[in-house]
């Protein structure tokens, strides 16, 4: 039976999760749980494509019992590969730390042990030991930027050999981008329930209500000068669980993008701008009807609102609505 490669030359923590290959010990530093699951699934599929009888065992590091790791990694009388996945190593107890430190110094060559950790301080000694031994270590960062979320949606579709329109991606990220797991689940649901390319019409059919009630919809109406609609959307968003803080953040993000677009007037070079082309195009459209002085006033208004909704005001909902009105007034400022 072929042994699992030690792959010591690929030990750098900078490995991408999709570069991992089955090896005796693999450490995953996971900041984005759903991608951590993909990494583990990919390794399982790789092993089972070579040996369908590969046995999978899952251990919880927080409730670990001394000696268990040695038991589940011991060679089988019947041969065959096995894989052990250790979850939540950031909550490991002392028994697991002791056994894991001993194991990584002499791992079983025909077993794949995957340890998931969130990168916090607990268990740092084990992380250092894995890195010092030259074993595989991949870091999966949190997906926080809009561009990264859009890339994630695109990659989910590509994995199913499907395409998705840029506007459809934008609609999904606007509506569901606050929760990456929900964003991925929504994309997968669209793939299951539709055929062909995913269009913006399909996204609106399935998630139109979420798009309309999102903070980004409030922001769109606000910068467009649709004061009544913006306030109505803000109240609806509040009634469905979206508070003033993320709505103010969405408006601030849109105003900052507009500021970038204003600075880019007269130039086509966007190489130093950390916005996707579609975001720049949208910000340029949003700028129509705005003066530079008005935009400056709007940015000051949203800065005050940000402080108000985070504790400076006794009524965050009123502070948000006041900011919407002030931004609408700023849009009309032409001097």
FENNORLIN-V932013 format. One record per residue. N is the residue number from 1. RES is the residue in one small letter. SS is DSSP state (hx for helix, st for strand, lp for the rest). D_FIRST is the distance of its C-alpha to the first C-alpha in Angstrom with 2 decimals. Layout:
n->N res->RES ss->SS d_first->D_FIRST
n->N res->RES ss->SS d_first->D_FIRST
This chain:
n->1 res->x ss->lp d_first->0.00
n->2 res->x ss->lp d_first->3.84
n->3 res->x ss->lp d_first->6.40
n->4 res->x ss->lp d_first->9.55
n->5 res->x ss->lp d_first->12.32
n->6 res->x ss->lp d_first->15.19
n->7 res->x ss->lp d_first->17.66
n->8 res->x ss->hx d_first->20.51
n->9 res->x ss->hx d_first->22.74
n->10 res->x ss->hx d_first->23.11
n->11 res->x ss->lp d_first->24.65
n->12 res->x ss->lp d_first->28.07
n->13 res->x ss->lp d_first->29.35
n->14 res->x ss->st d_first->30.72
n->15 res->x ss->st d_first->27.49
n->16 res->x ss->lp d_first->28.11
n->17 res->x ss->hx d_first->26.12
n->18 res->x ss->hx d_first->25.06
n->19 res->x ss->hx d_first->23.62
n->20 res->x ss->lp d_first->20.98
n->21 res->x ss->lp d_first->17.27
n->22 res->x ss->lp d_first->14.56
n->23 res->x ss->lp d_first->14.72
n->24 res->x ss->lp d_first->14.91
n->25 res->x ss->st d_first->18.62
n->26 res->x ss->st d_first->20.73
n->27 res->x ss->st d_first->24.48
n->28 res->x ss->st d_first->26.57
n->29 res->x ss->st d_first->30.31
n->30 res->x ss->st d_first->31.69
n->31 res->x ss->lp d_first->35.34
n->32 res->x ss->lp d_first->35.01
n->33 res->x ss->hx d_first->33.30
n->34 res->x ss->hx d_first->32.72
n->35 res->x ss->hx d_first->30.87
n->36 res->x ss->hx d_first->28.82
n->37 res->x ss->hx d_first->27.80
n->38 res->x ss->hx d_first->26.91
n->39 res->x ss->hx d_first->24.67
n->40 res->x ss->hx d_first->22.72
n->41 res->x ss->hx d_first->22.67
n->42 res->x ss->hx d_first->21.35
n->43 res->x ss->hx d_first->18.33
n->44 res->x ss->hx d_first->17.74
n->45 res->x ss->hx d_first->18.17
n->46 res->x ss->hx d_first->15.82
n->47 res->x ss->hx d_first->12.91
n->48 res->x ss->hx d_first->14.04
n->49 res->x ss->hx d_first->14.52
n->50 res->x ss->hx d_first->10.82
n->51 res->x ss->lp d_first->10.10
n->52 res->x ss->lp d_first->13.61
n->53 res->x ss->lp d_first->12.97
n->54 res->x ss->lp d_first->12.50
n->55 res->x ss->st d_first->15.11
n->56 res->x ss->st d_first->17.92
n->57 res->x ss->st d_first->20.33
n->58 res->x ss->st d_first->23.56
n->59 res->x ss->st d_first->25.65
n->60 res->x ss->st d_first->29.24
n->61 res->x ss->hx d_first->30.00
n->62 res->x ss->hx d_first->33.67
n->63 res->x ss->hx d_first->33.27
n->64 res->x ss->lp d_first->30.32
n->65 res->x ss->lp d_first->30.45
n->66 res->x ss->lp d_first->29.60
n->67 res->x ss->lp d_first->26.34
n->68 res->x ss->hx d_first->24.73
n->69 res->x ss->hx d_first->22.28
n->70 res->x ss->hx d_first->20.94
n->71 res->x ss->hx d_first->20.72
n->72 res->x ss->hx d_first->18.86
n->73 res->x ss->hx d_first->16.26
n->74 res->x ss->lp d_first->15.69
n->75 res->x ss->lp d_first->12.36
n->76 res->x ss->lp d_first->12.53
n->77 res->x ss->lp d_first->13.33
n->78 res->x ss->lp d_first->11.59
n->79 res->x ss->lp d_first->8.20
n->80 res->x ss->lp d_first->7.67
n->81 res->x ss->lp d_first->8.89
n->82 res->x ss->st d_first->12.53
n->83 res->x ss->st d_first->15.36
n->84 res->x ss->st d_first->18.69
n->85 res->x ss->st d_first->21.81
n->86 res->x ss->st d_first->24.80
n->87 res->x ss->st d_first->28.06
n->88 res->x ss->lp d_first->31.43
n->89 res->x ss->hx d_first->30.49
n->90 res->x ss->hx d_first->34.05
n->91 res->x ss->hx d_first->35.25
n->92 res->x ss->lp d_first->32.94
n->93 res->x ss->lp d_first->34.52
n->94 res->x ss->hx d_first->34.65
n->95 res->x ss->hx d_first->32.04
n->96 res->x ss->hx d_first->29.40
n->97 res->x ss->hx d_first->30.50
n->98 res->x ss->hx d_first->30.24
n->99 res->x ss->hx d_first->26.76
n->100 res->x ss->hx d_first->25.44
n->101 res->x ss->hx d_first->26.99
n->102 res->x ss->hx d_first->25.33
n->103 res->x ss->hx d_first->21.89
n->104 res->x ss->hx d_first->21.99
n->105 res->x ss->hx d_first->22.81
n->106 res->x ss->lp d_first->19.57
n->107 res->x ss->lp d_first->17.06
n->108 res->x ss->lp d_first->13.76
n->109 res->x ss->lp d_first->11.07
n->110 res->x ss->lp d_first->8.75
n->111 res->x ss->st d_first->12.04
n->112 res->x ss->st d_first->14.50
n->113 res->x ss->st d_first->18.07
n->114 res->x ss->st d_first->20.83
n->115 res->x ss->st d_first->24.34
n->116 res->x ss->st d_first->27.34
n->117 res->x ss->st d_first->30.61
n->118 res->x ss->lp d_first->33.96
n->119 res->x ss->lp d_first->34.80
n->120 res->x ss->lp d_first->37.62
n->121 res->x ss->lp d_first->38.51
n->122 res->x ss->lp d_first->36.87
n->123 res->x ss->lp d_first->33.59
n->124 res->x ss->hx d_first->34.44
n->125 res->x ss->hx d_first->33.27
n->126 res->x ss->hx d_first->29.68
n->127 res->x ss->hx d_first->29.83
n->128 res->x ss->hx d_first->31.16
n->129 res->x ss->hx d_first->28.46
n->130 res->x ss->hx d_first->25.69
n->131 res->x ss->hx d_first->27.59
n->132 res->x ss->hx d_first->28.29
n->133 res->x ss->lp d_first->24.63
n->134 res->x ss->lp d_first->24.00
n->135 res->x ss->lp d_first->21.75
n->136 res->x ss->st d_first->22.07
n->137 res->x ss->st d_first->25.39
n->138 res->x ss->st d_first->27.00
n->139 res->x ss->st d_first->30.57
n->140 res->x ss->st d_first->31.79
n->141 res->x ss->lp d_first->35.59
n->142 res->x ss->lp d_first->38.05
n->143 res->x ss->lp d_first->39.39
n->144 res->x ss->lp d_first->43.14
n->145 res->x ss->lp d_first->44.79
n->146 res->x ss->hx d_first->46.01
n->147 res->x ss->hx d_first->44.35
n->148 res->x ss->hx d_first->40.93
n->149 res->x ss->hx d_first->41.51
n->150 res->x ss->hx d_first->42.54
n->151 res->x ss->hx d_first->39.42
n->152 res->x ss->hx d_first->37.34
n->153 res->x ss->hx d_first->39.18
n->154 res->x ss->hx d_first->38.73
n->155 res->x ss->hx d_first->34.95
n->156 res->x ss->hx d_first->34.65
n->157 res->x ss->hx d_first->36.60
n->158 res->x ss->hx d_first->34.67
n->159 res->x ss->hx d_first->31.37
n->160 res->x ss->lp d_first->33.05
n->161 res->x ss->lp d_first->34.51
n->162 res->x ss->lp d_first->37.98
n->163 res->x ss->lp d_first->40.79
n->164 res->x ss->st d_first->43.24
n->165 res->x ss->lp d_first->46.71
n->166 res->x ss->hx d_first->47.55
n->167 res->x ss->hx d_first->50.36
n->168 res->x ss->hx d_first->48.05
n->169 res->x ss->hx d_first->45.69
n->170 res->x ss->hx d_first->48.77
n->171 res->x ss->hx d_first->49.96
n->172 res->x ss->hx d_first->46.70
n->173 res->x ss->hx d_first->46.54
n->174 res->x ss->hx d_first->50.23
n->175 res->x ss->hx d_first->49.95
n->176 res->x ss->hx d_first->46.64
n->177 res->x ss->lp d_first->45.62
n->178 res->x ss->lp d_first->46.47
n->179 res->x ss->lp d_first->43.36
n->180 res->x ss->hx d_first->40.20
n->181 res->x ss->hx d_first->38.33
n->182 res->x ss->hx d_first->41.33
n->183 res->x ss->hx d_first->41.52
n->184 res->x ss->hx d_first->37.96
n->185 res->x ss->hx d_first->38.51
n->186 res->x ss->hx d_first->41.74
n->187 res->x ss->hx d_first->40.14
n->188 res->x ss->hx d_first->37.45
n->189 res->x ss->hx d_first->40.26
n->190 res->x ss->hx d_first->42.20
n->191 res->x ss->hx d_first->39.27
n->192 res->x ss->hx d_first->38.96
n->193 res->x ss->hx d_first->42.71
n->194 res->x ss->lp d_first->43.77
n->195 res->x ss->lp d_first->43.09
n->196 res->x ss->lp d_first->43.23
n->197 res->x ss->lp d_first->44.00
n->198 res->x ss->st d_first->44.81
n->199 res->x ss->lp d_first->48.46
n->200 res->x ss->hx d_first->50.66
n->201 res->x ss->hx d_first->52.50
n->202 res->x ss->hx d_first->49.38
n->203 res->x ss->hx d_first->48.88
n->204 res->x ss->hx d_first->52.55
n->205 res->x ss->hx d_first->52.37
n->206 res->x ss->hx d_first->49.57
n->207 res->x ss->hx d_first->50.34
n->208 res->x ss->hx d_first->53.91
n->209 res->x ss->hx d_first->55.23
n->210 res->x ss->hx d_first->52.78
n->211 res->x ss->hx d_first->53.61
n->212 res->x ss->hx d_first->57.31
n->213 res->x ss->hx d_first->57.14
n->214 res->x ss->lp d_first->54.90
n->215 res->x ss->hx d_first->56.22
n->216 res->x ss->hx d_first->55.70
n->217 res->x ss->hx d_first->58.05
n->218 res->x ss->hx d_first->60.62
n->219 res->x ss->hx d_first->60.16
n->220 res->x ss->hx d_first->60.63
n->221 res->x ss->hx d_first->63.84
n->222 res->x ss->hx d_first->65.08
n->223 res->x ss->hx d_first->64.88
n->224 res->x ss->lp d_first->66.30
n->225 res->x ss->lp d_first->69.37
n->226 res->x ss->lp d_first->68.86
n->227 res->x ss->hx d_first->69.98
n->228 res->x ss->hx d_first->70.57
n->229 res->x ss->hx d_first->67.28
n->230 res->x ss->hx d_first->65.41
n->231 res->x ss->hx d_first->67.06
n->232 res->x ss->hx d_first->66.43
n->233 res->x ss->hx d_first->62.73
n->234 res->x ss->hx d_first->62.54
n->235 res->x ss->hx d_first->64.15
n->236 res->x ss->hx d_first->61.83
n->237 res->x ss->hx d_first->58.79
n->238 res->x ss->hx d_first->60.14
n->239 res->x ss->hx d_first->60.68
n->240 res->x ss->lp d_first->57.05
n->241 res->x ss->lp d_first->55.61
n->242 res->x ss->lp d_first->55.66
n->243 res->x ss->lp d_first->57.87
n->244 res->x ss->hx d_first->60.04
n->245 res->x ss->hx d_first->57.64
n->246 res->x ss->hx d_first->54.98
n->247 res->x ss->hx d_first->57.81
n->248 res->x ss->hx d_first->59.58
n->249 res->x ss->hx d_first->56.31
n->250 res->x ss->hx d_first->55.91
n->251 res->x ss->hx d_first->59.50
n->252 res->x ss->hx d_first->59.09
n->253 res->x ss->hx d_first->55.98
n->254 res->x ss->hx d_first->57.92
n->255 res->x ss->hx d_first->60.92
n->256 res->x ss->hx d_first->58.82
n->257 res->x ss->hx d_first->57.27
n->258 res->x ss->hx d_first->60.80
n->259 res->x ss->hx d_first->61.84
n->260 res->x ss->hx d_first->59.11
n->261 res->x ss->hx d_first->60.23
n->262 res->x ss->hx d_first->63.81
n->263 res->x ss->hx d_first->62.90
n->264 res->x ss->lp d_first->61.23
n->265 res->x ss->lp d_first->64.39
n->266 res->x ss->lp d_first->65.36
n->267 res->x ss->lp d_first->61.96
n->268 res->x ss->lp d_first->58.90
n->269 res->x ss->lp d_first->56.62
n->270 res->x ss->lp d_first->54.28
n->271 res->x ss->lp d_first->51.56
n->272 res->x ss->lp d_first->52.31
n->273 res->x ss->lp d_first->52.51
n->274 res->x ss->lp d_first->49.69
n->275 res->x ss->lp d_first->50.42
n->276 res->x ss->lp d_first->48.84
n->277 res->x ss->hx d_first->51.18
n->278 res->x ss->hx d_first->51.79
n->279 res->x ss->hx d_first->52.76
n->280 res->x ss->hx d_first->55.24
n->281 res->x ss->hx d_first->56.69
n->282 res->x ss->hx d_first->57.11
n->283 res->x ss->hx d_first->58.75
n->284 res->x ss->hx d_first->61.14
n->285 res->x ss->hx d_first->62.13
n->286 res->x ss->hx d_first->62.63
n->287 res->x ss->lp d_first->65.00
n->288 res->x ss->lp d_first->67.47
n->289 res->x ss->lp d_first->70.66
n->290 res->x ss->lp d_first->69.89
n->291 res->x ss->lp d_first->71.78
n->292 res->x ss->hx d_first->70.27
n->293 res->x ss->hx d_first->72.73
n->294 res->x ss->hx d_first->71.79
n->295 res->x ss->hx d_first->68.08
n->296 res->x ss->hx d_first->68.83
n->297 res->x ss->hx d_first->70.79
n->298 res->x ss->hx d_first->67.97
n->299 res->x ss->hx d_first->65.46
n->300 res->x ss->hx d_first->67.89
n->301 res->x ss->hx d_first->68.28
n->302 res->x ss->hx d_first->64.56
n->303 res->x ss->hx d_first->64.19
n->304 res->x ss->hx d_first->66.89
n->305 res->x ss->hx d_first->65.26
n->306 res->x ss->hx d_first->61.94
n->307 res->x ss->hx d_first->63.76
n->308 res->x ss->hx d_first->65.70
n->309 res->x ss->hx d_first->62.78
n->310 res->x ss->hx d_first->60.95
n->311 res->x ss->hx d_first->63.82
n->312 res->x ss->hx d_first->66.90
n->313 res->x ss->lp d_first->68.42
n->314 res->x ss->lp d_first->69.16
n->315 res->x ss->lp d_first->68.43
n->316 res->x ss->hx d_first->65.25
n->317 res->x ss->hx d_first->65.76
n->318 res->x ss->hx d_first->69.27
n->319 res->x ss->hx d_first->68.05
n->320 res->x ss->hx d_first->65.58
n->321 res->x ss->hx d_first->68.28
n->322 res->x ss->hx d_first->70.72
n->323 res->x ss->hx d_first->68.21
n->324 res->x ss->hx d_first->67.79
n->325 res->x ss->hx d_first->71.58
n->326 res->x ss->hx d_first->71.87
n->327 res->x ss->hx d_first->69.23
n->328 res->x ss->hx d_first->71.08
n->329 res->x ss->hx d_first->74.27
n->330 res->x ss->hx d_first->72.56
n->331 res->x ss->hx d_first->71.49
n->332 res->x ss->lp d_first->75.16
n->333 res->x ss->lp d_first->76.09
n->334 res->x ss->lp d_first->77.30
n->335 res->x ss->lp d_first->79.43
